[in-house]
Amino acid sequence: MCEANVYLIDESGEEKLFLEFVDIIVPEEDELVLENIFGERKIVKAKIKEMTLVNHRIVLQK
């Protein structure tokens, strides 16, 4: 399986879990559409700061 947990860096600089088991990321204009293996979908205005797919981890920054 190739899903990853997505973390969002908050205003204090801490990483907070945003969405688990993400398998689809679609960039749209100034936002990202994330969807996980359960069909849950979230939209966030952020950019990808780091992807470590071996560790199943993606970090976003607003």
C-alpha positions as CSV (number, residue, x, y, z in Angstrom):
1,M,0.0,0.0,0.0
2,C,1.2,3.5,-0.8
3,E,-0.9,5.7,1.5
4,A,0.6,8.3,3.8
5,N,-0.4,10.4,6.8
6,V,-0.5,14.1,6.1
7,Y,0.6,16.6,8.7
8,L,0.0,20.4,8.6
9,I,2.3,22.9,10.2
10,D,0.2,25.2,12.4
11,E,0.8,28.8,13.4
12,S,3.1,27.8,16.3
13,G,5.3,25.7,13.9
14,E,4.1,22.4,15.3
15,E,3.1,19.5,13.0
16,K,-0.5,18.4,13.5
17,L,-2.1,15.3,11.9
18,F,-4.4,16.6,9.2
19,L,-5.5,13.4,7.4
20,E,-4.6,9.7,7.7
21,F,-4.2,7.1,4.9
22,V,-4.0,9.6,2.1
23,D,-3.6,8.1,-1.3
24,I,-4.6,10.9,-3.7
25,I,-3.3,14.5,-3.7
26,V,-4.6,16.8,-6.5
27,P,-3.2,20.3,-6.8
28,E,-5.8,22.9,-7.8
29,E,-4.8,26.6,-8.2
30,D,-3.7,27.6,-4.7
31,E,-5.0,24.6,-2.8
32,L,-4.6,20.9,-2.5
33,V,-7.4,18.3,-2.5
34,L,-6.5,15.3,-0.4
35,E,-8.5,12.0,-0.4
36,N,-7.8,9.0,1.8
37,I,-8.6,5.3,1.2
38,F,-11.9,5.6,3.0
39,G,-13.2,8.3,0.6
40,E,-12.7,11.2,3.1
41,R,-11.8,14.3,1.3
42,K,-10.2,17.6,2.6
43,I,-9.2,20.8,0.8
44,V,-6.5,23.0,2.2
45,K,-4.6,26.1,1.1
46,A,-1.1,24.9,1.5
47,K,2.0,23.7,-0.2
48,I,4.0,20.5,0.2
49,K,7.0,21.1,2.4
50,E,8.3,17.5,2.7
51,M,7.4,14.1,1.4
52,T,8.9,11.0,2.9
53,L,7.1,8.2,1.3
54,V,9.2,5.4,2.7
55,N,7.9,6.6,6.1
56,H,4.4,7.2,4.7
57,R,4.6,10.9,5.7
58,I,3.7,14.2,4.0
59,V,4.1,17.6,5.6
60,L,2.2,20.6,4.4
61,Q,2.7,24.3,5.2
62,K,0.2,27.1,4.8
